Amino acid sequence: MPRILDDIGRTVSEAVSPTDVTLLDRLRTTELRGIRVFDVGQGDCIGLLDQDDHVFCYVDYGGLANHPDAAMPSDTATRLPVQLGNRFVSIILTHWDKDHYYSAYKKNPAAGACEWIVPRQWASPHAVSMAARLKNGKCWPESVGATPTAFAVGPDHEIEIRKCQPFNRKDSNQDRNSSGLAVTLRLSTKGRLVSYMLLPGDCHYDGIPARPLAPIRALVAYHHGSKTDWTTHTAPAIAAPTPNHALVYSYGHPKWTPAIANYSPDWDPPATHTPSLRAGRGFVDVPW
């Protein structure tokens, strides 16, 4: 049976330019202290932390199989708050796979009121249904191409967003993993880039354009750490981590255990597997 896909751009309007993305305009954010990687079962949900260690933006708001709030869905709104004070935070969606947005669809529909920065892709009927719920959704402008756009957070930090591949309106089979948005967080001192954090969604590292030329401080394993997605170009793409580097596997992928060997020796042993967080706070913070 053929897949029935639709252009998400028919449901979510494209931003004219990155300046249409408010992201930080409505919040009093002066510092990007690091990231908070949540246990949401299968999928990704990563919070960007402000000067008070509050989440002011999410990269993905997913969670599907083995969700920690399955028995009590109302807990998601408490664990993954979408308001900071009386204002809604922004959500950057890396791609239109269910495990990257499903916590907003099923468990905390209030997230639909956030500003959503999303990629234009071919998407399933379910994803189109989710897109229709977004009150402030914006497709990342295709006109920007693969060039990263930086949003300054105080004097020393930046959030970079880029589209890994342009939308192909003639190819409804275009791979969503490798054609979505990838995010890098940059730390500079006196104008010199010191290190960065890489939040790739499910895009393989060597498929992310214009990665910063600096040591990596933190990495959330793409496609949940699946060995099946490892390529011969991956190791060079993530070479030279900082001495205090951190690696987070975002889900207990069936093949995640063998995959950890591929990150050796540079990325082993500092690694966190999010299901191991469930007995504690349900997240891990990674500061600079």
SEGU-962681 format. One line per 2 residues: their letters; for each residue z, y, x of C-alpha. Coordinates in steps of 0.02 Angstrom, whole numbers, m for minus. Layout:
<recs>
a> Z Y X ~ ... $
</recs>
This chain:
<recs>
mp> 0 0 0 ~ m49 168 79 $
ri> 84 295 117 ~ 87 447 3 $
ld> 123 597 113 ~ 113 783 82 $
di> 102 937 192 ~ 278 1009 192 $
gr> 198 1180 210 ~ 147 1169 28 $
tv> 332 1173 m20 ~ 412 1278 118 $
se> 328 1442 166 ~ 290 1472 347 $
av> 382 1612 435 ~ 262 1748 489 $
sp> 345 1754 660 ~ 511 1702 740 $
td> 581 1873 693 ~ 584 1811 513 $
vt> 718 1686 567 ~ 886 1769 544 $
ll> 989 1633 632 ~ 1119 1750 709 $
dr> 1091 1912 614 ~ 1222 1881 481 $
lr> 1360 1810 590 ~ 1475 1888 717 $
tt> 1431 1766 854 ~ 1459 1829 1030 $
el> 1463 1667 1129 ~ 1389 1492 1127 $
rg> 1533 1386 1191 ~ 1448 1217 1177 $
ir> 1403 1083 1051 ~ 1495 973 928 $
vf> 1410 805 898 ~ 1466 728 733 $
dv> 1475 547 682 ~ 1361 535 531 $
gq> 1311 354 550 ~ 1125 334 573 $
gd> 1053 504 612 ~ 1093 667 698 $
ci> 1206 814 659 ~ 1248 932 801 $
gl> 1347 1092 780 ~ 1330 1243 894 $
ld> 1500 1318 929 ~ 1542 1504 931 $
qd> 1677 1597 1026 ~ 1809 1530 905 $
dh> 1746 1350 913 ~ 1672 1363 739 $
vf> 1501 1292 699 ~ 1380 1437 671 $
cy> 1221 1333 668 ~ 1174 1149 651 $
vd> 1034 1056 734 ~ 997 926 599 $
yg> 1112 884 455 ~ 1078 699 441 $
gl> 1166 537 410 ~ 1102 382 323 $
an> 1158 202 351 ~ 1340 174 400 $
hp> 1388 351 349 ~ 1575 384 374 $
da> 1585 473 206 ~ 1499 337 105 $
am> 1657 298 5 ~ 1703 482 m19 $
ps> 1545 591 m13 ~ 1643 749 m50 $
dt> 1721 735 123 ~ 1556 788 202 $
at> 1574 968 143 ~ 1743 975 231 $
rl> 1689 886 390 ~ 1522 978 405 $
pv> 1557 1152 333 ~ 1403 1258 297 $
ql> 1493 1424 275 ~ 1573 1530 409 $
gn> 1682 1653 319 ~ 1581 1706 167 $
rf> 1412 1677 248 ~ 1304 1522 262 $
vs> 1260 1454 433 ~ 1082 1409 485 $
ii> 1014 1233 502 ~ 874 1188 622 $
lt> 787 1030 565 ~ 701 938 707 $
hw> 588 833 595 ~ 569 769 417 $
dk> 646 596 434 ~ 782 559 309 $
dh> 918 520 437 ~ 904 699 500 $
yy> 933 789 334 ~ 1011 664 214 $
sa> 1190 730 218 ~ 1123 887 136 $
yk> 1028 789 5 ~ 1158 663 m48 $
kn> 1330 720 7 ~ 1337 909 24 $
pa> 1200 990 m80 ~ 1279 1160 m47 $
ag> 1189 1151 121 ~ 1029 1189 25 $
ac> 1085 1371 19 ~ 1080 1387 209 $
ew> 934 1458 305 ~ 834 1304 356 $
iv> 715 1318 503 ~ 598 1170 485 $
pr> 437 1103 561 ~ 276 1094 463 $
qw> 236 908 455 ~ 166 773 343 $
as> 316 711 247 ~ 369 581 119 $
ph> 396 619 m66 ~ 583 612 m34 $
av> 569 743 104 ~ 463 853 m9 $
sm> 598 837 m142 ~ 727 892 m14 $
aa> 618 1038 40 ~ 605 1096 m141 $
rl> 795 1113 m146 ~ 799 1236 m1 $
kn> 834 1411 m62 ~ 798 1489 107 $
gk> 683 1369 197 ~ 561 1430 330 $
cw> 430 1328 422 ~ 430 1371 606 $
pe> 272 1475 635 ~ 129 1369 702 $
sv> 57 1525 783 ~ 193 1520 915 $
ga> 126 1356 981 ~ 227 1259 1110 $
tp> 301 1416 1188 ~ 491 1418 1166 $
ta> 566 1564 1072 ~ 738 1618 1132 $
fa> 878 1688 1026 ~ 1011 1774 1132 $
vg> 1194 1734 1099 ~ 1296 1862 1193 $
pd> 1250 1906 1372 ~ 1247 1730 1447 $
he> 1179 1608 1318 ~ 1016 1575 1226 $
ie> 954 1455 1094 ~ 774 1403 1123 $
ir> 665 1327 987 ~ 492 1255 1016 $
kc> 368 1147 918 ~ 325 992 1017 $
qp> 151 971 942 ~ 47 1078 823 $
fn> 30 1021 643 ~ m131 922 619 $
rk> m189 954 442 ~ m323 818 461 $
ds> m207 679 518 ~ m77 624 390 $
nq> m23 488 512 ~ 34 614 643 $
dr> 197 553 718 ~ 344 655 654 $
ns> 457 611 800 ~ 342 693 927 $
sg> 279 838 821 ~ 444 916 767 $
la> 558 1049 840 ~ 661 1027 998 $
vt> 806 1139 1046 ~ 873 1188 1215 $
lr> 1031 1289 1246 ~ 1033 1394 1403 $
ls> 1177 1460 1509 ~ 1140 1600 1631 $
tk> 1248 1698 1753 ~ 1192 1873 1801 $
gr> 1020 1834 1734 ~ 1001 1670 1831 $
lv> 983 1508 1732 ~ 1126 1392 1781 $
sy> 1110 1242 1664 ~ 1052 1190 1492 $
ml> 1085 1068 1351 ~ 944 968 1272 $
lp> 940 925 1086 ~ 775 832 1065 $
gd> 789 757 891 ~ 683 599 905 $
ch> 553 671 1024 ~ 540 583 1192 $
yd> 593 698 1334 ~ 426 706 1422 $
gi> 346 760 1257 ~ 452 919 1248 $
pa> 354 1068 1313 ~ 426 1198 1431 $
rp> 593 1117 1468 ~ 704 1232 1573 $
la> 699 1209 1761 ~ 884 1186 1789 $
pi> 1014 1047 1793 ~ 1054 970 1623 $
ra> 1234 990 1566 ~ 1222 889 1406 $
lv> 1097 776 1323 ~ 1094 696 1151 $
ay> 991 538 1173 ~ 826 550 1082 $
hh> 793 427 942 ~ 976 375 949 $
gs> 959 297 1121 ~ 830 167 1075 $
kt> 763 70 1223 ~ 600 44 1131 $
dw> 559 230 1151 ~ 594 241 1336 $
tt> 438 285 1436 ~ 398 283 1620 $
ht> 399 472 1618 ~ 573 488 1544 $
ap> 679 475 1702 ~ 590 618 1793 $
ai> 601 724 1636 ~ 791 720 1636 $
aa> 822 716 1823 ~ 958 816 1911 $
pt> 1103 828 1788 ~ 1253 938 1827 $
pn> 1404 852 1908 ~ 1500 863 1742 $
ha> 1353 804 1635 ~ 1378 723 1465 $
lv> 1269 601 1370 ~ 1292 565 1184 $
ys> 1212 423 1089 ~ 1198 482 911 $
yg> 1199 313 825 ~ 1226 128 856 $
hp> 1040 94 867 ~ 1005 m94 870 $
kw> 941 m76 1048 ~ 1056 61 1109 $
tp> 1160 m51 1223 ~ 1016 m103 1336 $
ai> 956 77 1336 ~ 1109 140 1428 $
an> 1051 49 1583 ~ 896 157 1585 $
ys> 1001 313 1610 ~ 1082 241 1767 $
pd> 1136 293 1892 ~ 1134 479 1856 $
wd> 1185 465 1673 ~ 1308 322 1684 $
pp> 1451 312 1644 ~ 1484 479 1555 $
at> 1418 430 1384 ~ 1488 442 1209 $
ht> 1432 331 1066 ~ 1467 423 902 $
ps> 1527 272 800 ~ 1669 259 927 $
lr> 1729 429 864 ~ 1764 368 688 $
ag> 1944 320 720 ~ 1980 494 789 $
rg> 1916 666 742 ~ 1742 607 697 $
fv> 1655 715 827 ~ 1648 752 1011 $
dv> 1642 928 1085 ~ 1540 961 1241 $
pw> 1579 1133 1317 ~ 1485 1210 1461 $
</recs>
